[in-house]
Amino acid sequence: MVGNVISYDKKTSARESQTFAELVKSRSKMLAPSFAEDWPNLPVVRAEGLYLYGLDGKRYMDFMSAFGVVNVGHNHPAVVAAAREQMEKQVHGSVGVTLHESVLRLAALLPEILPGHLDMFFFGNSGSEAVEGSIKLVRNVTRRPAIIAFMGGFHGRSYGATTLTASKSVYRTGLDPFVAGVYHVPYADPYHSSHPDEPEKCVEESIGSLEVALKRLIAPSQVAAIMVEPVQGEGGYVVPPKEFLVRLREICTEKDMLLIFDEVQSGFGRTGEWFAAQAFGVEPDVMTLAKGMASGFPLGAVCAHQDLMSRWEPTVHGTTFGGNPISCAASIATIETIKREGLLQKAKESGRYLLDGLKELKATNRPIGDARGLGLMTAIEFIVPGTDREPNAATAKAFLNEALSRGMLTYPCGSAGQAVRLAPPLNVTRGQIDAAMKIAGESLKTLQ
Ligand SMILES: Cc1ncc(COP(=O)(O)O)c(C=O)c1O
């Protein structure tokens, strides 16, 4: 590079004729590190159901459902057929300028499965966009500046969503200044609280801090909303005591603040109910959705009741691609598939079976400090044996590598990457869970 003139490598064009394997080798010259430099960079040529078929000729169990996206499995035939049929008719339509049938059908269908009174939608393309939209909605409607979020929360990568995120400091590194008006308080995280075996005290710790913040930092009259993941995802697959969410609801109602549930990761059957809100019996005012919504076709949504949503002034927010016809058709097919195949019930049963298996592993393996979960959103947490819950990311990473070499892909979570999520598609079979537990058991043996 001379001054601000960049000299281009003429060889780049020759890459067009390279094989997939050769392209994989040159990926770091083509793809931004923040896009592609993750673990394990597994080259995949095909995906079906639970399985990924690698370029290396091996078959891998996807025990993270591509981050909770393929809840009905990869390339479910009903989803692919619906998307293909829609694609033949219309690929794109910018909602508002034109209208297409699938976005309206989806909007008519969602209230059937959503908790409470959520019946009006803004569709975008991702979780971050849904979170960003929800921030704009609550600020615009209430004309209040502040949002309260939680330590350990992950809400996405756009600026507003990154500002709300507090699961790992690296997600925020070098990005200041953030969006103003965001405050973080502790989440009710049972395993990491000072009272791991006393859920009431764990709730009190968190709610007490919130109450202090509302007295000393920011008055409730300035708070547009509290944003919370009802089960934390990237933060470590943390299931709070139900009372935590009940108290948040009460405080929001009492103090006239809105409650937003970010169900981007916990939604669409992952916890054994359509949404975690239903698993806990708590209704938010606003909900954000994405990931499992359309089985891999890009789609996200901000959901609220008409009374609230219709006060969001037109033109303040908008989208070119949001509510894409193919993604909406895929979403309808995803919802119908979950219903037709009884996947909520299956997720509950398989989740219990999987968690029992993980608890057995914990009982016999000292580096596992905790096994937890709700439905098929489960995790094990690695600690340094003999310490008081000291996170052990190195052992978690070694476990992940061993599991991958045996044909199971999972992924870390938690503040240090010390936890390992196990979140297979909702139609995973007992036989497949047994196979996963065998791989987990063998992998753990190699670590000792
Ligand atoms: C709870 C939650 N919210 C928001 C997001 C951001 O979603 P996306 O990556 O689609 O922007 C994620 C992604 O992991 C998430 O888990």
The ligand as an ORCA input file, in Angstrom:
! r2SCAN-3c Opt
* xyz 0 1
  C     -30.301    -13.814     21.816
  C     -29.722    -13.306     20.527
  N     -30.100    -12.120     20.061
  C     -29.633    -11.613     18.917
  C     -28.694    -12.308     18.164
  C     -28.171    -11.734     16.886
  O     -28.666    -12.463     15.811
  P     -27.986    -12.366     14.362
  O     -26.670    -13.051     14.443
  O     -28.974    -13.069     13.458
  O     -27.865    -10.930     14.031
  C     -28.256    -13.558     18.620
  C     -27.248    -14.315     17.862
  O     -26.601    -15.214     18.344
  C     -28.768    -14.071     19.834
  O     -28.396    -15.250     20.304
*
